Amino acid sequence: MEVMRMYSKVVKPIMDRLLALLFVLLFFWVYAILAILVRTKLGSPIFFKQDRVGKIDPRTGKERIFKLYKFRTMTDKRDESGNLLPDKLRLTSFGKKLRATSLDELPEIFFNILFHYDMSLVGPRPLLVEYIARYSPEQRRRSDCHPGLTGYAQVNGRNAVSWEDKFAMDVWYSKNISLALDIKIILDTFKTVVRRDDIGSANSVTMDVFRGSAPGTTSDWKAPY
């Protein structure tokens, strides 16, 4: 338990930032190319920002709310009344490709991991703020750790498993964080992206919107140990 706590509180944050810095330095050219393409094809701003649920602050006992950064994948097209069109009508073929390859997630590495450290490389995916009120006490344990760019649920079924099972996996991860587990999840994420397993036109490997039952229900998923 002490080893796990030391890794989670000391080693993991350092490792996250070092790996994020290395990635940004090595692939700065990718960021630049994508930024130009997004600006050219979708307009300004090039980033999509949205409030998401972060780690529970031990001082307040409440989840921190932070801004998640992504490359935008939709236009700002509106109807005659000035209202935004439905998402499926604003999502372009270029945007679909960004999501399918998870390239839209790259700004999270710079802004959310390296700069602000709202997120970790590995952890439960950060959900929308309105979901907090729907958590059961057990499901809220997913916020005991930083949310992640990828996570245990994302490499173990992703779109194919129910909402409650994904919450169960997130909670299990938060209770069993270790270096070995994080390395395995990162390697499995690369494999998933390369194979493009279970990736639809509007869902990336680090999918944000869960399919299935609402939070608060129980899960039949069994922990691996």
C-alpha positions as CSV (number, residue, x, y, z in Angstrom):
1,M,0.0,0.0,0.0
2,E,2.8,2.4,0.9
3,V,4.6,1.6,-2.4
4,M,1.4,2.3,-4.4
5,R,0.8,5.6,-2.5
6,M,4.4,6.7,-3.2
7,Y,4.1,5.9,-6.9
8,S,0.7,7.6,-7.2
9,K,1.7,10.8,-5.3
10,V,5.4,11.2,-6.2
11,V,6.6,9.0,-9.1
12,K,3.6,9.1,-11.4
13,P,3.3,13.0,-11.5
14,I,7.0,13.3,-12.4
15,M,6.8,10.5,-14.9
16,D,3.7,12.0,-16.5
17,R,5.3,15.4,-17.0
18,L,8.7,14.0,-18.2
19,L,7.0,11.8,-20.8
20,A,4.6,14.6,-21.8
21,L,7.6,17.0,-22.3
22,L,9.5,14.4,-24.3
23,F,6.4,13.8,-26.5
24,V,5.8,17.5,-27.1
25,L,9.5,18.1,-28.0
26,L,9.6,15.1,-30.4
27,F,6.3,15.8,-32.0
28,F,6.0,19.6,-32.0
29,W,5.9,19.4,-35.8
30,V,2.8,17.3,-35.6
31,Y,1.1,19.9,-33.4
32,A,2.1,22.6,-35.8
33,I,0.8,20.7,-38.9
34,L,-2.5,19.8,-37.2
35,A,-3.0,23.4,-35.9
36,I,-2.6,24.7,-39.5
37,L,-5.0,22.1,-40.9
38,V,-7.6,22.7,-38.3
39,R,-7.4,26.5,-38.8
40,T,-7.7,26.0,-42.6
41,K,-10.4,23.4,-42.7
42,L,-12.5,24.3,-39.6
43,G,-11.6,27.9,-38.8
44,S,-10.8,29.6,-35.5
45,P,-10.4,28.8,-32.7
46,I,-8.3,25.7,-33.3
47,F,-8.9,24.3,-29.8
48,F,-12.1,23.0,-28.3
49,K,-12.4,23.6,-24.5
50,Q,-14.9,22.1,-22.1
51,D,-15.3,21.8,-18.4
52,R,-14.5,18.3,-17.1
53,V,-14.4,16.4,-13.8
54,G,-11.0,16.1,-12.2
55,K,-9.4,14.5,-9.1
56,I,-11.1,15.0,-5.7
57,D,-9.4,17.9,-3.8
58,P,-8.6,16.5,-0.3
59,R,-9.0,20.0,1.1
60,T,-12.6,20.4,0.0
61,G,-13.7,16.8,-0.6
62,K,-15.1,17.9,-4.0
63,E,-14.0,17.1,-7.5
64,R,-11.8,19.7,-9.2
65,I,-13.3,21.1,-12.4
66,F,-10.9,21.9,-15.2
67,K,-10.8,22.8,-18.8
68,L,-10.1,20.0,-21.2
69,Y,-8.3,20.9,-24.4
70,K,-8.7,19.2,-27.8
71,F,-8.3,20.1,-31.4
72,R,-11.7,21.1,-32.7
73,T,-13.4,18.6,-35.0
74,M,-16.7,20.4,-35.8
75,T,-17.6,23.6,-37.6
76,D,-19.7,26.5,-36.2
77,K,-22.5,26.1,-38.7
78,R,-25.8,27.5,-37.5
79,D,-29.4,27.4,-38.7
80,E,-31.5,30.4,-39.8
81,S,-32.2,31.3,-36.1
82,G,-28.6,31.4,-35.2
83,N,-28.6,28.1,-33.3
84,L,-25.8,25.6,-33.8
85,L,-26.7,22.7,-36.0
86,P,-26.7,19.1,-34.5
87,D,-23.2,17.7,-33.9
88,K,-23.5,15.1,-36.7
89,L,-24.1,17.9,-39.2
90,R,-21.1,19.9,-37.9
91,L,-18.7,17.0,-37.8
92,T,-16.7,17.1,-41.0
93,S,-14.8,14.2,-42.7
94,F,-11.6,15.8,-41.5
95,G,-12.9,15.9,-37.9
96,K,-14.0,12.3,-38.1
97,K,-10.4,11.3,-39.1
98,L,-9.0,13.3,-36.2
99,R,-11.3,11.5,-33.8
100,A,-10.7,8.1,-35.3
101,T,-7.0,8.4,-35.0
102,S,-7.2,10.2,-31.6
103,L,-5.1,13.1,-32.9
104,D,-7.7,15.5,-31.6
105,E,-6.6,14.4,-28.1
106,L,-3.0,15.7,-28.5
107,P,-3.5,19.1,-26.9
108,E,-4.4,17.3,-23.6
109,I,-0.7,16.2,-23.4
110,F,0.5,19.8,-23.6
111,F,-2.2,21.8,-21.7
112,N,-3.7,19.2,-19.3
113,I,-0.7,17.0,-18.4
114,L,2.5,19.1,-19.0
115,F,1.3,22.6,-18.3
116,H,-1.6,22.5,-15.8
117,Y,-1.3,18.8,-14.6
118,D,-5.1,18.4,-14.5
119,M,-4.6,15.0,-16.0
120,S,-2.3,12.0,-16.1
121,L,-1.2,9.9,-19.0
122,V,-3.2,7.0,-17.5
123,G,-6.4,7.2,-15.5
124,P,-10.2,7.2,-15.9
125,R,-11.3,9.4,-18.7
126,P,-12.6,12.8,-17.5
127,L,-16.4,13.1,-17.8
128,L,-18.8,16.0,-18.1
129,V,-19.6,18.0,-15.0
130,E,-23.3,17.1,-15.0
131,Y,-22.5,13.5,-14.4
132,I,-21.2,14.1,-10.9
133,A,-24.7,14.2,-9.3
134,R,-25.4,10.8,-10.8
135,Y,-22.4,8.9,-9.3
136,S,-22.9,6.3,-6.6
137,P,-20.5,6.6,-3.6
138,E,-18.5,3.7,-5.0
139,Q,-18.4,5.1,-8.6
140,R,-17.1,8.4,-7.1
141,R,-14.0,6.6,-6.2
142,R,-12.9,6.9,-9.8
143,S,-12.0,10.5,-8.9
144,D,-9.5,9.5,-6.2
145,C,-6.9,9.7,-8.9
146,H,-6.2,12.1,-11.8
147,P,-8.2,11.5,-15.0
148,G,-6.2,10.2,-17.8
149,L,-5.5,10.5,-21.5
150,T,-6.2,6.8,-21.7
151,G,-7.3,4.3,-19.1
152,Y,-8.0,0.8,-18.1
153,A,-11.5,0.9,-19.5
154,Q,-10.4,2.3,-22.8
155,V,-8.1,-0.8,-23.5
156,N,-10.6,-3.3,-22.2
157,G,-13.7,-3.0,-24.3
158,R,-14.2,0.7,-24.7
159,N,-17.4,1.2,-26.8
160,A,-18.4,-2.5,-26.4
161,V,-19.0,-2.5,-22.6
162,S,-21.7,-0.8,-20.6
163,W,-21.4,2.4,-18.7
164,E,-21.5,0.6,-15.3
165,D,-18.8,-1.8,-16.3
166,K,-16.5,1.1,-17.4
167,F,-17.2,2.8,-14.0
168,A,-16.3,-0.5,-12.3
169,M,-13.0,-0.7,-14.2
170,D,-12.2,3.0,-13.4
171,V,-12.8,2.4,-9.7
172,W,-10.7,-0.8,-9.8
173,Y,-7.9,1.1,-11.5
174,S,-8.0,3.9,-8.8
175,K,-7.5,1.3,-6.1
176,N,-4.7,-0.6,-7.9
177,I,-2.5,2.1,-9.5
178,S,1.0,0.8,-10.1
179,L,3.9,1.4,-12.5
180,A,3.4,-2.0,-14.1
181,L,-0.3,-1.4,-14.7
182,D,0.3,2.0,-16.2
183,I,3.0,0.7,-18.6
184,K,0.6,-2.2,-19.6
185,I,-2.2,0.3,-20.3
186,I,0.0,2.6,-22.3
187,L,1.3,-0.3,-24.5
188,D,-2.2,-1.7,-24.9
189,T,-3.3,1.8,-26.0
190,F,-0.7,2.0,-28.7
191,K,-1.8,-1.5,-29.9
192,T,-5.4,-0.4,-29.9
193,V,-4.7,2.7,-31.9
194,V,-2.5,0.9,-34.5
195,R,-5.1,-1.9,-34.9
196,R,-8.0,0.7,-34.7
197,D,-10.0,-1.8,-32.7
198,D,-13.6,-0.7,-32.1
199,I,-13.1,2.8,-33.4
200,G,-16.1,4.4,-35.1
201,S,-16.3,7.5,-37.1
202,A,-17.2,9.6,-34.1
203,N,-15.4,7.8,-31.3
204,S,-11.7,7.7,-30.4
205,V,-9.7,5.3,-28.3
206,T,-10.1,7.7,-25.4
207,M,-13.9,8.0,-25.8
208,D,-15.6,10.6,-23.6
209,V,-19.3,9.7,-23.9
210,F,-20.2,6.3,-22.5
211,R,-22.9,4.1,-24.0
212,G,-25.2,2.0,-21.9
213,S,-26.8,2.5,-18.5
214,A,-26.5,5.7,-16.4
215,P,-24.2,6.1,-13.4
216,G,-25.5,4.7,-10.2
217,T,-26.2,1.2,-11.5
218,T,-24.2,-1.9,-10.5
219,S,-21.8,-3.8,-12.6
220,D,-21.3,-7.5,-13.4
221,W,-17.7,-6.9,-14.4
222,K,-15.1,-9.0,-12.5
223,A,-11.8,-7.6,-11.5
224,P,-8.7,-9.4,-12.9
225,Y,-7.4,-10.1,-9.4
